[in-house]
Amino acid sequence: MLNGLFSLFDGFALLPPPAQYAFVIAFGLVIGSFVTVVVHRLPIMLERDWQTTVEAYLEEIQTGEASLTSDEPTSSSAPRSSASASFGSSVSSIVSTAPASSTTSEPSASASQTSSTSIGGSAAPTAPAFNLMHPGSRCDACGHVLRPWENIPVISYLALRGRCSACHAPIPARYPLIELVTGLLAALAWWRFGPGWTAVFAFGFAAVALALTCIDWQTRLLPDSITLPLLWAGLIVNLGPTFTTLADAVIGAAAGYAFLWLIYWGFWWLRRVEGIGLGDLKLFAAIGAWLGWGALVQVLVLASLSGAAVGLALLALRRLRRDEPLAFGPFLAIAACITLFAGTPLWPAMALHGTPGFGG
């Protein structure tokens, strides 16, 4: 089977370059369409899971309190524990202040609809399936289910002139932009590494980095369901080696996490606030697993400089408050993609191993 896949690349390389790039870009656009689904739905899925978990804890607490109340004698001289009451009220406040679900392309569902029973024990309606596959794509404004011809990456957006065919509400421009960028990343990977699995792996890393960039920028979340598989995938890809040796990949994963872990706790010790999110630690570890420890310095320098520049610009434009954190994940992801395609010219003494010329 593997020999057949390798021969497929050999046959594809015989096609004229325009035909190769046309297919590669089309493939990238299709993957980009899925990336938009991940960017839009995954944060909502995580929020609903969080609400369901909190409700389950609250239900357990209330059930336990009711059991304690029923077991206590009516003339009991022992006061009820204040610890359980205060904890229950804390969880209640968490639930009451939980953020509402963002406006989505699916019918909205309250937190109580995500579980089979409500807090009081009465039956609650079960929410329809909501994941990366179901329900089908639909308009944010009116719920119009997109027909197949309305779901073609970029082309449908242009044909519909950026508006829903049913209610004529504007379609967010981020959808075709993400699709277009993903198509360009596919072409860049094909141009940089040539026909073969290295280009496929590079494109996969870049597409995941794009998804993480968009999610972190709009929600300040770096989901474990993406960062952890990305880390393991990097170690598997470099068994070859592909972008670096396996030893450098393992060291890179450990060093990436450990370095930002020290920054995290150092910042907490100095200022008693979190200076960096834990998701950034896992993302940096994944970058180390893909690119090796020798690329981490350049990635961190590029991410820090670009993050500082963007942060200062947003402050000057009054789009960011001084006490408002700026997501660091997008800058790490972008810096990693730059290093993936350009090598490590800023750190030639620790150039990457693997693909000829990859170390820049």
C-alpha positions as CSV (number, residue, x, y, z in Angstrom):
1,M,0.0,0.0,0.0
2,L,2.8,2.4,0.9
3,N,4.6,1.6,-2.4
4,G,1.3,2.5,-4.2
5,L,1.2,5.9,-2.4
6,F,4.8,6.7,-3.2
7,S,4.2,5.7,-6.9
8,L,1.2,8.1,-6.8
9,F,3.5,11.0,-5.9
10,D,5.9,9.9,-8.7
11,G,3.1,9.9,-11.3
12,F,1.7,13.2,-10.0
13,A,5.2,14.8,-10.4
14,L,5.0,14.0,-14.1
15,L,2.1,16.3,-14.6
16,P,2.7,19.9,-15.8
17,P,3.4,22.3,-12.9
18,P,0.3,24.3,-13.5
19,A,-1.8,21.1,-13.2
20,Q,0.0,20.1,-10.1
21,Y,-0.6,23.5,-8.4
22,A,-4.2,23.7,-9.5
23,F,-4.9,20.3,-7.8
24,V,-2.9,21.2,-4.7
25,I,-4.6,24.5,-4.3
26,A,-8.0,22.9,-4.8
27,F,-7.1,20.3,-2.2
28,G,-6.0,23.1,0.2
29,L,-9.3,25.0,-0.3
30,V,-11.3,21.8,0.7
31,I,-9.2,21.4,3.8
32,G,-9.6,25.1,4.5
33,S,-13.4,24.6,4.5
34,F,-13.0,22.0,7.2
35,V,-10.6,24.4,9.1
36,T,-13.4,27.0,9.2
37,V,-15.7,24.4,10.7
38,V,-13.1,23.6,13.4
39,V,-12.5,27.3,14.2
40,H,-16.2,28.0,14.5
41,R,-17.6,24.9,16.2
42,L,-14.8,23.6,18.5
43,P,-14.9,26.5,21.0
44,I,-18.7,26.1,21.2
45,M,-18.3,22.4,21.8
46,L,-15.8,23.0,24.6
47,E,-18.0,25.6,26.2
48,R,-21.0,23.2,26.2
49,D,-18.9,20.5,27.6
50,W,-17.8,22.8,30.4
51,Q,-21.3,23.9,31.2
52,T,-22.4,20.3,31.3
53,T,-19.6,19.4,33.7
54,V,-20.4,22.3,36.0
55,E,-24.0,21.4,36.0
56,A,-23.2,17.8,36.9
57,Y,-21.1,19.0,39.8
58,L,-23.8,21.3,41.0
59,E,-26.4,18.5,40.8
60,E,-24.2,16.2,42.9
61,I,-23.7,19.0,45.5
62,Q,-27.4,19.7,45.7
63,T,-28.2,16.0,45.9
64,G,-25.6,15.5,48.7
65,E,-27.0,18.5,50.6
66,A,-30.6,17.1,50.3
67,S,-29.4,13.7,51.6
68,L,-27.6,15.4,54.6
69,T,-30.7,17.4,55.4
70,S,-32.9,14.3,55.4
71,D,-30.5,12.4,57.6
72,E,-30.2,15.2,60.2
73,P,-32.5,15.0,63.3
74,T,-34.9,17.9,63.5
75,S,-33.5,18.9,66.8
76,S,-29.9,18.5,65.9
77,S,-27.6,20.6,68.0
78,A,-24.7,20.3,65.5
79,P,-24.7,23.1,62.9
80,R,-24.5,22.2,59.3
81,S,-21.1,22.4,57.8
82,S,-20.5,25.8,56.3
83,A,-17.8,24.4,53.9
84,S,-20.3,22.5,51.8
85,A,-22.7,25.4,51.7
86,S,-20.0,27.9,50.6
87,F,-18.7,25.5,47.9
88,G,-22.2,25.0,46.6
89,S,-22.9,28.7,46.4
90,S,-19.5,29.2,44.6
91,V,-20.4,26.6,42.0
92,S,-23.9,28.2,41.7
93,S,-22.2,31.6,41.0
94,I,-20.0,30.0,38.4
95,V,-23.0,28.6,36.6
96,S,-24.9,31.8,36.8
97,T,-22.0,33.8,35.4
98,A,-21.1,31.2,32.7
99,P,-20.8,32.9,29.3
100,A,-23.7,32.2,26.9
101,S,-23.0,30.3,23.7
102,S,-21.8,32.4,20.8
103,T,-24.1,33.0,17.9
104,T,-23.7,30.0,15.7
105,S,-24.9,28.6,12.4
106,E,-27.0,26.1,14.3
107,P,-30.1,26.6,16.5
108,S,-29.0,27.8,19.9
109,A,-29.3,25.5,22.9
110,S,-29.1,26.5,26.5
111,A,-26.8,24.7,28.9
112,S,-29.7,22.8,30.4
113,Q,-30.4,21.2,27.0
114,T,-27.0,19.6,26.9
115,S,-27.8,17.1,29.6
116,S,-30.6,14.6,30.0
117,T,-31.7,15.9,33.4
118,S,-32.0,19.4,34.8
119,I,-30.6,20.6,38.1
120,G,-33.8,19.9,39.9
121,G,-33.9,16.3,38.6
122,S,-36.7,16.8,36.1
123,A,-36.3,15.6,32.6
124,A,-34.8,18.1,30.1
125,P,-34.9,18.0,26.4
126,T,-31.8,16.4,24.8
127,A,-29.9,18.7,22.6
128,P,-29.4,17.7,19.0
129,A,-26.0,16.4,18.0
130,F,-23.5,19.2,17.7
131,N,-20.0,18.3,16.6
132,L,-17.6,18.8,13.7
133,M,-19.8,16.7,11.4
134,H,-23.4,17.4,12.5
135,P,-25.5,19.4,11.8
136,G,-24.8,20.6,8.3
137,S,-23.6,24.1,7.6
138,R,-26.3,26.8,7.7
139,C,-26.7,30.5,7.8
140,D,-25.9,32.3,11.1
141,A,-28.9,34.7,10.7
142,C,-31.8,32.6,9.4
143,G,-30.7,29.0,9.7
144,H,-30.9,28.3,6.0
145,V,-29.2,24.9,5.4
146,L,-26.6,25.4,2.7
147,R,-27.1,23.4,-0.5
148,P,-24.0,21.7,-2.0
149,W,-23.4,24.4,-4.6
150,E,-23.5,27.0,-1.8
151,N,-20.7,25.2,0.1
152,I,-17.9,25.3,-2.5
153,P,-14.8,27.0,-0.9
154,V,-14.4,30.6,-1.9
155,I,-16.3,30.2,-5.2
156,S,-19.7,30.0,-3.4
157,Y,-18.9,33.1,-1.4
158,L,-18.0,35.0,-4.6
159,A,-21.1,33.7,-6.5
160,L,-23.4,34.7,-3.6
161,R,-21.6,38.1,-3.4
162,G,-21.0,37.4,0.3
163,R,-24.6,37.1,1.3
164,C,-27.0,34.3,2.3
165,S,-29.2,33.2,-0.7
166,A,-32.3,33.1,1.6
167,C,-32.2,36.1,3.9
168,H,-29.4,38.1,2.2
169,A,-27.5,38.5,5.5
170,P,-23.8,39.1,5.1
171,I,-21.5,36.0,5.3
172,P,-18.5,36.7,7.6
173,A,-15.4,37.3,5.4
174,R,-13.3,35.1,7.7
175,Y,-14.7,31.9,6.1
176,P,-13.3,32.5,2.6
177,L,-10.2,34.1,4.0
178,I,-9.3,31.0,6.0
179,E,-10.1,28.8,3.0
180,L,-7.9,31.0,0.7
181,V,-5.0,31.0,3.2
182,T,-5.2,27.3,3.5
183,G,-5.0,26.9,-0.2
184,L,-2.0,29.1,-0.4
185,L,-0.3,27.2,2.4
186,A,-0.8,24.0,0.4
187,A,0.8,25.5,-2.7
188,L,3.7,26.9,-0.5
189,A,4.3,23.4,1.0
190,W,4.3,21.8,-2.5
191,W,6.7,24.5,-3.8
192,R,9.0,24.4,-0.8
193,F,9.4,20.6,-0.4
194,G,8.3,19.2,-3.7
195,P,6.1,16.2,-4.4
196,G,6.1,13.7,-1.5
197,W,5.1,13.1,2.1
198,T,7.3,16.0,3.4
199,A,5.0,18.5,1.6
200,V,1.9,16.7,2.9
201,F,3.2,16.8,6.5
202,A,4.3,20.4,6.2
203,F,0.9,21.4,4.9
204,G,-0.8,19.5,7.7
205,F,1.2,21.3,10.3
206,A,0.5,24.7,8.7
207,A,-3.2,24.0,8.5
208,V,-3.4,23.0,12.1
209,A,-1.4,26.1,13.1
210,L,-3.8,28.3,11.2
211,A,-6.8,26.7,13.0
212,L,-5.1,27.3,16.4
213,T,-4.2,30.9,15.4
214,C,-7.8,31.7,14.6
215,I,-9.3,29.9,17.7
216,D,-6.8,31.5,20.1
217,W,-7.2,35.0,18.7
218,Q,-10.9,35.0,19.0
219,T,-11.4,32.9,22.2
220,R,-7.9,32.9,23.9
221,L,-8.2,29.1,24.0
222,L,-5.7,26.5,22.7
223,P,-7.7,23.3,22.9
224,D,-5.9,20.2,24.2
225,S,-7.8,18.2,21.6
226,I,-5.6,19.9,19.0
227,T,-2.3,20.7,20.7
228,L,-1.7,17.3,22.2
229,P,-2.3,15.3,19.0
230,L,-0.2,17.8,17.2
231,L,2.7,17.1,19.6
232,W,2.4,13.3,19.1
233,A,2.1,13.7,15.4
234,G,5.4,15.6,15.3
235,L,7.2,12.8,17.0
236,I,5.7,10.2,14.7
237,V,6.5,12.3,11.6
238,N,10.1,12.7,12.6
239,L,10.7,8.9,13.0
240,G,12.0,9.2,9.4
241,P,13.5,11.7,10.1
242,T,11.5,14.3,8.2
243,F,12.1,17.8,9.5
244,T,14.5,16.9,12.3
245,T,15.9,13.8,14.0
246,L,13.7,11.9,16.5
247,A,16.2,12.7,19.3
248,D,16.0,16.5,18.5
249,A,12.2,16.2,18.3
250,V,12.0,14.6,21.7
251,I,14.4,17.2,23.2
252,G,12.5,19.9,21.4
253,A,9.1,18.8,22.9
254,A,10.6,18.7,26.4
255,A,12.6,21.9,26.1
256,G,9.7,23.8,24.6
257,Y,7.3,22.9,27.4
258,A,9.9,23.3,30.2
259,F,11.1,26.7,29.0
260,L,7.7,28.3,29.0
261,W,6.8,26.5,32.2
262,L,9.6,28.3,33.9
263,I,8.4,31.6,32.5
264,Y,4.9,30.8,33.7
265,W,5.9,30.2,37.3
266,G,8.5,32.9,37.3
267,F,5.9,35.5,36.3
268,W,3.5,34.1,38.9
269,W,6.2,34.3,41.6
270,L,7.0,37.9,40.7
271,R,3.6,39.4,40.0
272,R,1.1,36.8,41.2
273,V,-0.6,36.7,37.8
274,E,-0.4,34.3,34.9
275,G,1.9,35.8,32.4
276,I,1.3,33.0,29.8
277,G,-1.4,30.5,29.2
278,L,-0.9,26.8,29.8
279,G,-2.0,26.1,26.2
280,D,1.0,28.1,25.0
281,L,3.3,25.6,26.8
282,K,1.7,22.7,25.0
283,L,1.8,24.4,21.6
284,F,5.5,25.3,22.0
285,A,6.2,21.7,23.0
286,A,4.4,20.6,19.8
287,I,6.4,23.0,17.7
288,G,9.6,21.5,19.3
289,A,8.4,18.1,18.4
290,W,7.9,19.1,14.7
291,L,10.9,21.3,14.2
292,G,13.4,20.2,16.8
293,W,15.0,22.0,19.7
294,G,17.3,24.0,17.4
295,A,14.3,25.9,16.0
296,L,12.8,27.0,19.3
297,V,15.0,30.0,19.8
298,Q,14.1,31.5,16.5
299,V,10.4,30.7,16.9
300,L,10.3,32.3,20.3
301,V,12.2,35.4,19.1
302,L,9.9,35.9,16.1
303,A,6.8,35.3,18.2
304,S,7.9,37.7,21.0
305,L,8.9,40.5,18.6
306,S,5.8,40.2,16.4
307,G,3.5,39.9,19.5
308,A,5.1,43.0,21.0
309,A,4.7,45.0,17.8
310,V,1.0,44.0,17.4
311,G,0.3,44.7,21.1
312,L,1.8,48.2,20.9
313,A,-0.1,48.9,17.7
314,L,-3.4,47.7,19.3
315,L,-2.7,49.9,22.3
316,A,-2.0,52.9,20.2
317,L,-5.3,52.3,18.2
318,R,-7.1,51.8,21.5
319,R,-8.2,48.3,20.4
320,L,-6.5,46.7,23.5
321,R,-6.6,47.8,27.1
322,R,-3.4,47.9,29.1
323,D,-4.8,45.3,31.5
324,E,-6.1,43.0,28.7
325,P,-4.0,40.0,27.8
326,L,-3.0,39.4,24.3
327,A,-3.1,35.9,22.9
328,F,0.4,34.6,22.4
329,G,-0.5,31.4,20.6
330,P,-1.1,33.0,17.2
331,F,2.4,34.5,17.2
332,L,3.9,31.1,18.1
333,A,2.0,29.4,15.4
334,I,2.9,31.9,12.7
335,A,6.6,32.0,13.8
336,A,6.6,28.2,13.6
337,C,5.2,28.3,10.0
338,I,7.8,30.8,9.0
339,T,10.6,28.6,10.5
340,L,9.1,25.5,8.8
341,F,9.2,27.1,5.3
342,A,12.3,29.4,5.7
343,G,14.5,27.4,8.0
344,T,16.5,28.9,10.8
345,P,18.6,31.8,9.4
346,L,18.5,33.5,12.8
347,W,20.2,30.5,14.5
348,P,22.5,28.9,12.0
349,A,24.6,27.2,14.7
350,M,21.4,25.1,15.6
351,A,20.1,24.6,12.1
352,L,17.4,21.9,11.6
353,H,18.4,18.5,10.4
354,G,16.6,16.3,7.9
355,T,15.4,17.7,4.6
356,P,18.4,19.0,2.6
357,G,18.7,22.7,2.9
358,F,16.0,22.9,5.5
359,G,18.3,24.5,8.0
360,G,18.7,27.6,5.9
